[in-house]
Amino acid sequence: METKSSIPAKLNPPLNMVRLDRGIPIYRGHIVIYTIAILALIYHRITSIFTSSTLVEAILFCSILVSDLIMVFMWASAQAFRWRPVHRQEFPARLPDRLAWPALDVFVCTADMYKEPPMGVVNTALSLLVLDYPTEKLSVYISDDGGADVTLFAFMEGAKFARHWLPYCRENRIKDRSPEKFFASGSRSGDGDQEDKLQMMYETMKERVQSAMDKGSVSAELVSSEEYENIFQKWKDFSSNNHPAVVQVLLQSSIDRDITGHVMPNLIYVSRGKHPKSPHNYKAGALNVLVRVSSVLTNAPIILTIDCDMISTDPTSPHQALCYFLDPAISAKLACVQFPQLFQGLNKNDIYAGELRRIFRINSHGLDGLCGPNYVGTNTFHARRALVGSSLKGVNVQEQIGAKMVLEKAIEVAGCDYEVGTKWGDPLGFRYGSLVEDFNTGYQFQCEGWISVFCDPPEPQFIGEAPKSLNDVLHQCMRWAIGLYEVGFSRYCPLIFGIRKVSLAHRLAYTHYGFWGMTCIPIVAYAVLPQLALINNRLLFPKPSNPWFYLYLYLFLAAYIQDMADFVSYKSTFRCWWCDQRMGLIRGLTTFPMGIIELLFKKLKISTQGFTITSKVMDDEQNKRYNKGFFDFGVDSPFFVVLRTVAILNLCAFTVGMIRNGMVLEVFLAGFGVANFWPVYEAMFLRADSGRMPKGVAARAFVITGVILAVGCVVFFV
């Protein structure tokens, strides 16, 4: 089935087309059958409680029932993604003349020059400055939340290099327009001598920026003009959390030209004002400053938000987005066009599930068939009116963006106290109140009547860097879990908020994300209780001779087979799926429960480690281990204490279970745990490199495992 979201083709050919997923009848049939099986499971669990022979046995069955009910809730909410998935196609060749295209502002946020090296952010910006878009309508804004003079210096150097890089990409039709990626590929697309000179210029720029990085500041010998020297004088009394706002126009389209005489896009550096006593609201606060500053300077009706570790790999991505923003059938209510997050440099089997294929691809197609995908924080084209309505109007005169009076206004709206007494953060701009500003903002948009679309062209439009250290991956997931809890346990909980505006299926899908971390309860229960029961020879599940045995087997296998089929259908592999489901278990044992603890401490105003930025830097040894597919446990982390403890428990249970008869499902679960914890056993027994577990982790895990086994023995024999 295909529907065209435009007026009749004879009058105006459609700019896009949407079709329903062919697997919908299969998905819905599976939902019906699986629901019947779940109801039977609940019935059997309840009857098991009432027929228990001891109080301890009844409590054990009650615990398993609670875990099962949470799993049922999460499964039911996840079916919203499978109810009506759609796939779209864009026709950019049918777009109107480029003179009719709206202006485009691009936002890139960075916050720590050591975890997010400036040259990486410069490459992101350079790939965006060369988008295939009317140059005089393109502006790139850099938010430096770290307030680092080195970052500004890197962009000053990048602006100089852009005068050579932009015409080279344009004339030679370079597709991957990040210089780092282009030169590393060794490809040749034009004049070899010209490319050699460009590469030499690029390497010189890198050396100058690295020199500033090594010194921790911009020294006088690196500054090439008195004007720039005066700019860096501002940083003498700066600290990252206490400084006035800085707005610096590095390229201005009304003035600056590249080496061939063509107009340059605007490039603007922004470091918002900070004060220890003023809330900064994390990334959402930085984005809202960019919304206000850009409204003063360029006021483009479309905004692209992109992470600093992403690069544009297809300069025509705005064309795809315009196929929706210029579609009269949906443009009036369209808040954003979301592109998928894709990553480079992942190892063969993606051992840390950095691709997050289900969240960024599979589920997004499912949400697109309801009211639109969730905003994921990057690779998103927004309609400015969805963020600020008509309440904020800027100068919108390109010739004036470098004028003193205009810059003073831009600096004013970037001040740390500007938002006091205003509605910024709710209901204006990106929404506050959660570490996951993207999830919170996207859902509130849809509750206000806006829609979104998922644009997933065959060729990648943006590619980024995923964390490749297990500790960093888990810290990132814990940050997401805390942010999602903050929404799920707030007045904006998708179960109760937006009932009149958003369909039940759509609210269930968002509810699944809001309570994603609650899967830790059944995961912890099934990783510990059946294993203790097996060690102590207590039956938790039916034996093979009991017909109920096959119900449990069906529920497990059907869920995992469907999950695997989804992955494979989206051009993945069995091994990648296996790593993804393993990381789901690891998250459920570590980041999700610790996220709950962190949130409770936060609510009780107990000091915690706070917000951490995911590092984009790895040493050579870590890279080698990652590329070989070895897990990195080389830091002393509470995450790894938990993993080692549960791994030992499952290994003990499986060993005991192999010499006992009848407890098939308990042995199966322990064996499933052993298979998933194989990387942990490698780090415990087989590896001697620096990625193995530290002795401190091993000692604490040994003690905790002993305590759990002792308590289990006491409880089961009461």
C-alpha positions as CSV (number, residue, x, y, z in Angstrom):
1,M,0.0,0.0,0.0
2,E,1.4,3.4,-0.9
3,T,0.1,6.9,-0.1
4,K,1.3,10.1,-1.6
5,S,1.5,13.1,0.8
6,S,1.0,15.9,-1.8
7,I,-1.5,17.2,-4.3
8,P,-2.4,15.2,-7.4
9,A,0.7,14.2,-9.5
10,K,-0.6,15.9,-12.7
11,L,-0.7,19.3,-10.9
12,N,2.4,18.9,-8.7
13,P,4.4,15.7,-8.5
14,P,4.8,14.5,-4.9
15,L,8.0,15.3,-3.1
16,N,7.8,12.1,-1.0
17,M,6.0,8.9,-0.7
18,V,5.2,6.6,2.2
19,R,4.4,2.8,2.2
20,L,3.3,0.5,5.0
21,D,5.7,-2.3,6.0
22,R,4.8,-5.6,4.4
23,G,5.4,-7.5,7.7
24,I,2.5,-5.8,9.5
25,P,0.1,-8.8,9.3
26,I,2.8,-11.1,10.7
27,Y,3.6,-8.6,13.5
28,R,0.0,-8.3,14.5
29,G,-0.6,-12.0,14.3
30,H,2.3,-12.6,16.6
31,I,1.0,-10.0,19.1
32,V,-2.3,-11.9,19.4
33,I,-0.7,-15.4,19.9
34,Y,2.0,-14.1,22.3
35,T,-0.6,-12.2,24.3
36,I,-2.6,-15.5,24.8
37,A,0.6,-17.2,25.9
38,I,1.4,-14.3,28.4
39,L,-2.1,-14.6,30.0
40,A,-1.5,-18.3,30.4
41,L,1.9,-17.6,32.0
42,I,0.4,-15.2,34.5
43,Y,-2.4,-17.7,35.4
44,H,0.3,-20.4,36.0
45,R,2.4,-18.1,38.1
46,I,-0.6,-17.1,40.3
47,T,-1.6,-20.7,40.8
48,S,2.0,-21.6,41.7
49,I,1.9,-19.0,44.5
50,F,-1.3,-20.4,46.0
51,T,0.0,-24.0,45.8
52,S,3.3,-23.2,47.4
53,S,4.3,-25.5,50.2
54,T,6.4,-22.9,52.2
55,L,6.3,-19.2,52.8
56,V,9.8,-18.8,51.3
57,E,8.6,-20.6,48.1
58,A,5.6,-18.3,47.9
59,I,7.7,-15.2,48.3
60,L,10.1,-16.6,45.6
61,F,7.2,-17.2,43.2
62,C,5.8,-13.7,44.0
63,S,9.2,-12.2,43.1
64,I,9.2,-14.0,39.8
65,L,5.6,-12.9,39.1
66,V,6.5,-9.2,39.7
67,S,9.4,-9.6,37.3
68,D,7.2,-11.2,34.8
69,L,4.6,-8.5,35.0
70,I,7.2,-5.8,34.4
71,M,8.5,-7.8,31.4
72,V,4.9,-8.0,30.2
73,F,4.4,-4.3,30.5
74,M,7.7,-3.6,28.6
75,W,6.8,-6.1,25.9
76,A,3.3,-4.7,25.5
77,S,4.5,-1.1,25.2
78,A,7.2,-2.3,22.7
79,Q,4.5,-3.7,20.4
80,A,3.5,-0.1,19.5
81,F,6.7,0.0,17.4
82,R,5.5,-3.0,15.4
83,W,1.9,-1.9,15.0
84,R,2.2,0.2,11.9
85,P,5.9,0.7,10.7
86,V,6.3,2.7,7.5
87,H,9.0,3.4,5.0
88,R,9.5,6.6,3.1
89,Q,11.0,7.7,-0.2
90,E,12.0,11.2,-1.2
91,F,12.2,12.8,-4.6
92,P,14.6,15.7,-4.3
93,A,14.8,16.1,-8.1
94,R,11.3,17.5,-7.9
95,L,12.2,20.3,-5.5
96,P,11.5,23.9,-6.6
97,D,14.3,26.2,-7.8
98,R,17.0,26.8,-5.2
99,L,16.2,30.5,-5.0
100,A,12.9,29.4,-3.3
101,W,14.7,27.3,-0.6
102,P,14.5,28.6,3.0
103,A,17.6,29.6,4.9
104,L,19.3,26.9,7.1
105,D,21.0,27.4,10.5
106,V,23.2,24.5,11.7
107,F,23.9,24.0,15.4
108,V,26.9,22.0,16.7
109,C,27.5,21.7,20.4
110,T,30.7,20.8,22.2
111,A,31.5,20.9,25.9
112,D,35.0,19.6,26.7
113,M,38.1,20.1,24.6
114,Y,39.8,17.1,26.1
115,K,37.0,14.6,25.7
116,E,35.8,16.2,22.4
117,P,39.0,17.3,20.7
118,P,38.6,20.6,18.8
119,M,39.9,19.2,15.5
120,G,37.2,16.6,15.5
121,V,34.6,19.4,16.0
122,V,36.3,21.4,13.3
123,N,35.9,18.5,10.9
124,T,32.2,18.3,11.7
125,A,31.8,22.0,11.0
126,L,33.8,21.8,7.7
127,S,31.7,19.0,6.5
128,L,28.6,21.1,7.1
129,L,29.9,24.3,5.6
130,V,30.2,22.4,2.3
131,L,26.6,21.2,2.3
132,D,25.0,21.4,-1.2
133,Y,22.9,24.4,-0.3
134,P,22.7,28.1,-1.4
135,T,25.8,29.4,0.4
136,E,24.3,32.8,1.3
137,K,21.5,30.9,3.1
138,L,23.7,28.6,5.2
139,S,25.0,29.5,8.7
140,V,26.9,27.2,11.0
141,Y,26.9,27.9,14.8
142,I,29.3,26.4,17.2
143,S,28.4,26.2,20.9
144,D,31.4,25.8,23.1
145,D,30.1,25.0,26.5
146,G,33.6,24.5,27.8
147,G,34.5,28.1,27.1
148,A,37.9,27.1,25.8
149,D,40.1,29.6,23.9
150,V,41.7,26.6,22.2
151,T,38.3,25.7,20.7
152,L,37.9,29.2,19.3
153,F,41.4,29.2,18.0
154,A,40.7,25.9,16.2
155,F,37.7,27.4,14.5
156,M,39.7,30.5,13.5
157,E,42.2,28.1,11.8
158,G,39.3,26.1,10.4
159,A,37.8,29.3,8.9
160,K,41.0,30.0,7.0
161,F,41.3,26.4,5.7
162,A,37.6,26.5,4.6
163,R,38.5,29.2,2.0
164,H,40.5,26.5,0.2
165,W,38.5,23.4,1.2
166,L,35.0,24.6,0.1
167,P,35.9,25.3,-3.5
168,Y,37.9,22.1,-3.8
169,C,35.0,20.0,-2.6
170,R,32.6,21.9,-4.9
171,E,34.7,21.7,-8.0
172,N,35.6,18.0,-7.5
173,R,32.2,16.9,-6.2
174,I,33.7,15.3,-3.1
175,K,31.1,13.4,-1.2
176,D,32.8,12.8,2.2
177,R,33.6,16.4,3.0
178,S,35.3,15.9,6.3
179,P,39.0,16.6,5.5
180,E,40.2,14.1,8.2
181,K,38.2,11.3,6.6
182,F,39.0,12.3,3.1
183,F,42.7,12.5,3.5
184,A,42.8,9.3,5.6
185,S,41.0,7.4,2.8
186,G,43.9,8.1,0.4
187,S,41.4,8.7,-2.4
188,R,42.2,11.1,-5.2
189,S,39.5,13.1,-6.9
190,G,41.2,16.0,-8.6
191,D,44.6,17.6,-9.2
192,G,47.2,15.6,-7.2
193,D,49.4,18.6,-6.5
194,Q,46.4,20.6,-5.3
195,E,45.4,17.8,-3.0
196,D,49.0,17.6,-1.6
197,K,49.0,21.3,-0.9
198,L,45.6,21.0,0.8
199,Q,46.7,18.1,2.9
200,M,49.8,20.0,3.9
201,M,47.7,23.0,5.0
202,Y,45.4,20.7,6.9
203,E,48.3,19.0,8.7
204,T,49.8,22.4,9.6
205,M,46.5,23.5,11.0
206,K,46.3,20.3,13.1
207,E,49.8,20.9,14.5
208,R,49.0,24.4,15.5
209,V,45.8,23.4,17.2
210,Q,47.6,20.5,19.0
211,S,50.3,22.9,20.1
212,A,47.6,25.0,21.8
213,M,46.0,21.8,23.3
214,D,49.4,20.8,24.7
215,K,49.8,24.2,26.4
216,G,46.2,24.4,27.5
217,S,45.8,27.9,26.1
218,V,46.5,30.0,23.0
219,S,50.0,31.5,23.2
220,A,50.9,34.8,21.5
221,E,53.1,33.1,18.8
222,L,50.0,31.3,17.5
223,V,47.9,34.4,17.0
224,S,48.4,36.0,13.6
225,S,46.8,39.4,14.0
226,E,46.2,42.1,16.6
227,E,42.5,41.7,16.2
228,Y,42.7,38.0,17.2
229,E,45.1,38.8,20.0
230,N,42.5,41.2,21.5
231,I,39.9,38.5,21.3
232,F,41.9,36.0,23.3
233,Q,42.6,38.6,26.0
234,K,39.1,37.9,27.2
235,W,40.2,34.4,28.4
236,K,42.6,35.7,31.0
237,D,40.0,35.6,33.8
238,F,37.9,32.8,32.3
239,S,36.9,29.5,33.9
240,S,34.7,27.0,32.2
241,N,31.8,27.6,34.7
242,N,32.2,31.3,35.3
243,H,32.6,33.7,32.3
244,P,30.6,36.2,30.2
245,A,29.1,35.3,26.9
246,V,31.2,35.3,23.8
247,V,29.8,35.6,20.3
248,Q,32.4,35.7,17.5
249,V,31.6,35.9,13.8
250,L,34.4,34.0,12.0
251,L,32.9,34.0,8.5
252,Q,30.3,36.4,7.2
253,S,28.6,35.6,3.9
254,S,28.1,39.3,3.0
255,I,31.9,39.9,3.3
256,D,34.0,36.8,3.1
257,R,34.9,35.0,-0.2
258,D,36.8,31.7,-0.8
259,I,39.9,31.6,-3.0
260,T,37.8,31.4,-6.2
261,G,35.7,34.4,-5.3
262,H,32.5,32.5,-4.2
263,V,30.5,33.6,-1.2
264,M,31.3,31.8,2.1
265,P,28.7,30.6,4.5
266,N,28.3,32.2,7.9
267,L,30.4,30.6,10.7
268,I,29.7,31.8,14.3
269,Y,31.3,30.8,17.5
270,V,29.2,31.0,20.7
271,S,30.2,30.4,24.3
272,R,27.2,31.2,26.5
273,G,27.6,33.0,29.8
274,K,28.2,30.8,32.8
275,H,28.0,31.4,36.6
276,P,28.2,28.8,39.4
277,K,24.8,30.0,40.8
278,S,23.0,30.1,37.4
279,P,21.5,26.8,36.2
280,H,22.8,25.9,32.7
281,N,20.5,23.1,31.9
282,Y,23.1,21.0,30.1
283,K,22.8,20.6,26.3
284,A,19.2,21.9,26.2
285,G,20.4,25.2,27.6
286,A,23.2,25.4,25.1
287,L,20.8,24.7,22.2
288,N,18.4,27.4,23.4
289,V,21.2,29.9,23.5
290,L,21.9,29.1,19.9
291,V,18.2,29.4,19.0
292,R,18.2,32.9,20.5
293,V,21.6,34.0,19.1
294,S,20.7,32.7,15.6
295,S,17.3,34.5,15.8
296,V,19.2,37.7,16.3
297,L,21.8,37.1,13.5
298,T,20.3,35.0,10.7
299,N,16.9,33.7,11.8
300,A,16.7,30.8,9.4
301,P,13.3,29.0,9.4
302,I,15.0,25.6,9.4
303,I,17.6,24.4,12.0
304,L,19.8,21.4,11.8
305,T,21.1,20.1,15.2
306,I,24.0,17.7,15.0
307,D,26.5,16.2,17.5
308,C,30.1,17.4,17.5
309,D,31.3,13.8,16.7
310,M,29.1,13.5,13.6
311,I,30.1,14.4,10.1
312,S,28.0,15.0,7.0
313,T,28.7,12.2,4.5
314,D,26.2,13.3,1.9
315,P,26.1,17.0,1.1
316,T,22.6,16.6,-0.3
317,S,21.0,15.7,3.1
318,P,19.1,19.1,3.2
319,H,17.5,18.2,-0.1
320,Q,15.9,15.1,1.5
321,A,14.6,17.2,4.4
322,L,13.2,19.8,2.1
323,C,11.0,17.1,0.5
324,Y,9.0,17.3,3.7
325,F,9.4,20.9,4.7
326,L,8.2,22.1,1.3
327,D,5.4,19.5,1.1
328,P,2.2,21.6,1.4
329,A,0.3,18.5,2.8
330,I,2.4,18.3,6.0
331,S,4.6,21.4,6.2
332,A,2.3,23.5,8.4
333,K,2.4,20.9,11.2
334,L,5.9,19.5,10.7
335,A,8.2,20.0,13.7
336,C,11.2,18.0,12.5
337,V,12.7,15.5,10.1
338,Q,14.8,12.9,11.8
339,F,17.7,11.1,10.1
340,P,19.1,7.9,11.7
341,Q,22.3,7.8,13.7
342,L,25.0,5.7,12.0
343,F,28.5,5.1,13.2
344,Q,31.9,4.5,11.7
345,G,34.8,2.6,13.2
346,L,32.7,-0.1,14.8
347,N,34.3,-3.5,15.0
348,K,33.0,-6.4,12.9
349,N,30.4,-7.6,15.4
350,D,29.8,-4.3,17.2
351,I,30.5,-5.9,20.6
352,Y,29.2,-2.9,22.6
353,A,26.1,-2.5,20.5
354,G,27.1,1.0,19.7
355,E,24.9,1.1,16.6
356,L,21.8,0.8,18.8
357,R,20.0,-0.4,15.7
358,R,16.7,-1.0,17.4
359,I,16.4,2.5,18.8
360,F,17.8,4.5,15.9
361,R,16.4,2.5,12.9
362,I,13.9,-0.3,13.7
363,N,11.8,1.6,16.3
364,S,12.0,4.8,14.4
365,H,10.2,3.3,11.4
366,G,7.6,2.0,13.8
367,L,7.0,5.4,15.4
368,D,6.9,7.0,11.9
369,G,3.7,5.1,11.2
370,L,2.0,6.6,14.3
371,C,2.8,10.3,14.8
372,G,6.5,10.4,13.9
373,P,9.8,9.4,15.4
374,N,11.3,10.7,18.6
375,Y,13.9,13.4,18.3
376,V,17.3,11.7,19.1
377,G,19.4,14.8,19.6
378,T,21.3,14.8,16.4
379,N,20.9,14.6,12.6
380,T,17.6,16.5,13.0
381,F,16.1,19.3,10.8
382,H,13.8,21.4,12.9
383,A,11.2,24.0,12.0
384,R,12.1,27.1,14.0
385,R,8.5,28.0,14.5
386,A,8.0,24.7,16.4
387,L,10.7,25.8,18.9
388,V,9.7,29.4,19.4
389,G,6.5,30.0,17.5
390,S,6.2,33.6,16.5
391,S,7.4,35.0,19.8
392,L,11.0,35.6,18.8
393,K,11.9,37.6,15.8
394,G,15.4,38.4,14.8
395,V,17.2,41.0,12.7
396,N,17.3,38.7,9.6
397,V,19.6,41.1,7.7
398,Q,22.7,39.3,6.7
399,E,24.8,42.4,6.2
400,Q,24.3,43.3,9.9
401,I,25.4,40.1,11.7
402,G,28.9,41.5,12.3
403,A,27.7,45.0,13.3
404,K,28.4,46.1,16.9
405,M,24.8,46.7,17.9
406,V,23.7,43.3,16.6
407,L,26.5,41.4,18.3
408,E,25.7,43.2,21.6
409,K,22.1,41.9,21.3
410,A,23.4,38.4,20.5
411,I,25.7,38.5,23.5
412,E,22.8,39.7,25.7
413,V,20.6,36.8,24.8
414,A,23.5,34.4,25.4
415,G,24.0,35.7,29.0
416,C,23.6,33.3,31.9
417,D,20.7,35.2,33.5
418,Y,18.8,36.0,30.3
419,E,16.2,33.2,30.8
420,V,15.3,34.2,34.4
421,G,11.6,35.0,34.4
422,T,11.0,33.8,30.9
423,K,9.4,30.6,29.4
424,W,12.6,29.2,27.9
425,G,12.8,25.5,28.5
426,D,9.0,25.2,28.9
427,P,7.2,25.9,26.6
428,L,9.8,27.7,24.5
429,G,12.8,26.0,22.8
430,F,14.3,22.7,23.8
431,R,12.8,21.5,27.0
432,Y,14.4,21.3,30.4
433,G,13.9,18.9,33.3
434,S,15.8,15.9,32.0
435,L,19.3,14.9,30.9
436,V,17.7,13.5,27.7
437,E,16.5,16.9,26.3
438,D,15.8,15.3,23.0
439,F,13.3,12.7,24.2
440,N,11.6,15.3,26.4
441,T,11.4,17.9,23.7
442,G,10.2,15.5,21.0
443,Y,7.4,14.1,23.0
444,Q,6.2,17.5,24.1
445,F,6.2,18.7,20.5
446,Q,3.9,15.9,19.6
447,C,1.6,16.6,22.5
448,E,1.3,20.2,21.2
449,G,0.0,18.8,17.8
450,W,3.3,18.8,15.8
451,I,4.4,15.8,13.8
452,S,7.8,14.4,12.8
453,V,9.0,12.1,10.0
454,F,11.8,9.6,9.7
455,C,14.0,10.1,6.7
456,D,16.2,7.0,6.1
457,P,17.7,7.2,2.5
458,P,19.6,4.3,1.1
459,E,22.9,6.2,1.5
460,P,24.1,7.4,4.9
461,Q,23.7,11.1,5.3
462,F,25.5,11.5,8.6
463,I,28.1,9.3,10.4
464,G,29.5,9.6,13.9
465,E,31.7,8.1,16.5
466,A,30.3,5.7,19.1
467,P,32.2,5.2,22.4
468,K,34.5,2.2,22.1
469,S,35.3,1.7,25.8
470,L,32.9,-0.5,27.8
471,N,33.1,1.8,30.8
472,D,32.3,4.9,28.6
473,V,29.4,3.0,27.0
474,L,27.9,2.1,30.3
475,H,28.3,5.6,31.7
476,Q,26.6,7.0,28.6
477,C,23.7,4.5,29.0
478,M,23.4,5.4,32.7
479,R,23.1,9.1,31.8
480,W,20.3,8.2,29.3
481,A,18.6,6.0,31.9
482,I,18.6,8.8,34.5
483,G,17.2,11.2,31.9
484,L,14.5,8.8,30.9
485,Y,13.5,8.1,34.5
486,E,13.3,11.9,35.0
487,V,10.6,12.1,32.3
488,G,8.9,8.8,33.2
489,F,8.5,9.8,36.8
490,S,7.4,13.3,36.1
491,R,4.1,15.1,35.1
492,Y,5.2,14.5,31.5
493,C,5.0,10.7,31.8
494,P,3.8,9.6,28.4
495,L,1.2,7.3,30.1
496,I,-0.7,10.2,31.5
497,F,0.5,13.3,29.6
498,G,-0.9,14.2,26.2
499,I,-3.9,11.9,26.3
500,R,-6.0,14.2,24.1
501,K,-3.3,14.9,21.6
502,V,-1.4,11.6,21.1
503,S,-2.8,8.2,20.3
504,L,-2.6,5.3,22.8
505,A,-0.1,3.4,20.6
506,H,2.2,6.4,20.4
507,R,2.1,7.1,24.1
508,L,2.9,3.4,24.8
509,A,5.9,3.7,22.5
510,Y,7.2,6.7,24.4
511,T,6.3,5.0,27.7
512,H,8.5,2.1,26.7
513,Y,11.5,4.5,26.4
514,G,10.5,6.4,29.6
515,F,10.6,3.2,31.6
516,W,13.3,1.5,29.6
517,G,15.5,1.2,32.6
518,M,12.9,-0.7,34.6
519,T,13.9,-3.9,32.7
520,C,16.7,-4.1,35.3
521,I,14.2,-5.7,37.7
522,P,13.4,-8.8,35.6
523,I,16.9,-9.0,34.3
524,V,18.4,-9.0,37.8
525,A,15.8,-11.5,39.0
526,Y,16.3,-14.0,36.2
527,A,20.1,-13.6,36.5
528,V,20.1,-14.5,40.2
529,L,17.0,-16.3,41.5
530,P,16.9,-19.3,39.1
531,Q,20.6,-19.8,39.6
532,L,20.3,-19.9,43.4
533,A,17.3,-22.2,43.1
534,L,19.4,-24.5,40.9
535,I,22.3,-24.5,43.3
536,N,20.0,-25.3,46.2
537,N,18.0,-27.9,44.2
538,R,14.7,-25.9,44.4
539,L,12.4,-26.1,41.4
540,L,11.2,-22.7,39.9
541,F,10.0,-23.8,36.5
542,P,8.0,-26.9,35.3
543,K,9.9,-30.0,34.3
544,P,9.8,-31.3,30.7
545,S,7.1,-33.8,31.7
546,N,4.8,-31.0,32.6
547,P,2.9,-29.4,29.6
548,W,3.5,-25.9,31.1
549,F,7.2,-26.4,30.3
550,Y,6.5,-25.8,26.6
551,L,4.7,-22.5,27.3
552,Y,7.9,-21.1,29.0
553,L,10.0,-22.4,26.2
554,Y,7.8,-20.8,23.6
555,L,7.7,-17.4,25.3
556,F,11.5,-17.3,25.5
557,L,12.2,-18.6,22.0
558,A,9.5,-16.6,20.2
559,A,10.7,-13.3,21.8
560,Y,14.3,-13.9,20.9
561,I,13.6,-15.2,17.4
562,Q,11.5,-12.2,16.5
563,D,14.1,-9.8,17.9
564,M,16.8,-11.6,15.8
565,A,14.6,-11.5,12.7
566,D,14.1,-7.8,13.1
567,F,17.8,-7.2,13.2
568,V,18.6,-9.4,10.2
569,S,15.8,-7.8,8.2
570,Y,17.6,-4.4,8.7
571,K,20.8,-5.7,7.1
572,S,22.5,-6.8,10.2
573,T,24.0,-10.2,11.1
574,F,23.4,-12.9,13.7
575,R,26.6,-12.1,15.6
576,C,25.7,-8.4,15.7
577,W,22.3,-9.3,17.1
578,W,23.9,-11.6,19.7
579,C,26.2,-8.8,20.9
580,D,23.2,-6.4,21.0
581,Q,21.1,-8.7,23.2
582,R,24.1,-9.3,25.4
583,M,24.6,-5.6,25.9
584,G,20.9,-5.4,26.8
585,L,21.5,-7.8,29.6
586,I,24.7,-6.0,30.7
587,R,22.8,-2.7,30.8
588,G,20.1,-4.3,32.9
589,L,22.6,-5.5,35.4
590,T,24.6,-2.4,35.7
591,T,23.6,1.0,34.3
592,F,19.8,0.7,34.8
593,P,19.8,-0.2,38.5
594,M,22.6,2.2,39.2
595,G,20.7,4.9,37.3
596,I,17.8,4.4,39.8
597,I,20.2,4.8,42.7
598,E,21.7,7.9,41.1
599,L,18.2,9.4,40.5
600,L,17.1,8.7,44.1
601,F,20.3,10.4,45.4
602,K,19.5,13.3,43.1
603,K,16.0,13.6,44.5
604,L,17.3,13.5,48.0
605,K,19.8,16.2,47.1
606,I,22.7,13.8,48.0
607,S,25.9,14.7,46.1
608,T,26.7,12.2,43.2
609,Q,29.2,12.1,40.4
610,G,26.9,14.3,38.2
611,F,26.9,14.8,34.5
612,T,29.8,13.2,32.6
613,I,30.7,13.7,28.9
614,T,31.4,10.6,26.9
615,S,35.0,10.7,25.8
616,K,35.8,10.5,22.1
617,V,39.4,9.7,22.7
618,M,41.0,6.2,23.0
619,D,44.6,5.1,23.3
620,D,46.3,2.7,20.8
621,E,46.0,-0.3,23.0
622,Q,42.3,0.2,23.6
623,N,41.8,0.5,19.9
624,K,43.7,-2.7,19.2
625,R,41.7,-4.6,21.7
626,Y,38.4,-3.2,20.4
627,N,39.2,-4.0,16.8
628,K,40.0,-7.6,17.8
629,G,36.7,-7.9,19.5
630,F,38.0,-8.0,23.1
631,F,36.0,-6.4,25.9
632,D,37.9,-3.8,27.9
633,F,37.5,-4.3,31.6
634,G,40.8,-2.5,32.5
635,V,39.4,0.2,34.9
636,D,38.2,-0.3,38.5
637,S,34.5,0.2,38.0
638,P,31.4,-0.8,40.1
639,F,29.9,-1.9,36.8
640,F,32.5,-4.6,36.4
641,V,32.1,-5.8,40.0
642,V,28.5,-6.5,39.3
643,L,29.2,-8.3,36.0
644,R,31.9,-10.5,37.6
645,T,29.7,-11.4,40.5
646,V,26.7,-12.4,38.3
647,A,29.0,-14.2,35.9
648,I,30.5,-16.4,38.7
649,L,27.1,-17.1,40.1
650,N,25.8,-18.3,36.7
651,L,28.9,-20.4,36.1
652,C,28.5,-22.1,39.5
653,A,24.8,-22.7,38.8
654,F,25.4,-24.2,35.4
655,T,28.2,-26.5,36.7
656,V,25.9,-27.8,39.5
657,G,23.0,-28.1,37.1
658,M,24.9,-30.3,34.6
659,I,25.1,-33.0,37.2
660,R,21.4,-32.8,38.2
661,N,18.4,-34.1,36.2
662,G,15.0,-32.5,35.7
663,M,15.7,-28.8,36.2
664,V,16.0,-28.1,32.5
665,L,14.8,-24.6,32.3
666,E,16.9,-23.5,35.3
667,V,20.0,-25.1,33.6
668,F,19.0,-23.5,30.3
669,L,18.9,-20.0,31.9
670,A,22.2,-20.5,33.7
671,G,23.8,-21.7,30.4
672,F,22.3,-18.8,28.6
673,G,24.0,-16.5,31.2
674,V,27.3,-18.4,30.8
675,A,27.2,-17.9,27.0
676,N,26.5,-14.2,27.4
677,F,29.2,-13.7,30.1
678,W,31.9,-15.4,28.0
679,P,33.9,-12.1,27.6
680,V,33.9,-11.8,31.4
681,Y,35.3,-15.3,31.8
682,E,38.0,-14.4,29.2
683,A,39.0,-11.3,31.2
684,M,39.0,-13.4,34.4
685,F,40.9,-16.5,33.3
686,L,42.4,-16.3,29.8
687,R,43.8,-12.8,29.2
688,A,46.9,-11.1,30.5
689,D,46.6,-7.7,28.7
690,S,45.7,-4.4,30.4
691,G,42.0,-5.0,29.4
692,R,41.6,-7.8,32.0
693,M,39.7,-7.1,35.2
694,P,41.8,-5.3,38.0
695,K,42.5,-7.3,41.2
696,G,40.3,-4.9,43.2
697,V,37.3,-5.8,41.1
698,A,38.0,-9.5,41.4
699,A,38.4,-9.4,45.2
700,R,35.1,-7.4,45.8
701,A,33.2,-9.7,43.3
702,F,34.5,-12.8,45.1
703,V,33.3,-11.5,48.5
704,I,29.9,-10.5,47.2
705,T,29.4,-13.8,45.4
706,G,30.2,-15.6,48.6
707,V,27.6,-13.6,50.5
708,I,24.9,-14.1,47.9
709,L,25.5,-17.9,47.9
710,A,25.5,-18.0,51.7
711,V,22.2,-16.0,51.9
712,G,20.7,-18.2,49.2
713,C,21.5,-21.3,51.1
714,V,20.0,-19.9,54.3
715,V,16.8,-18.7,52.6
716,F,16.2,-21.9,50.6
717,F,16.6,-24.1,53.6
718,V,14.4,-22.1,56.0
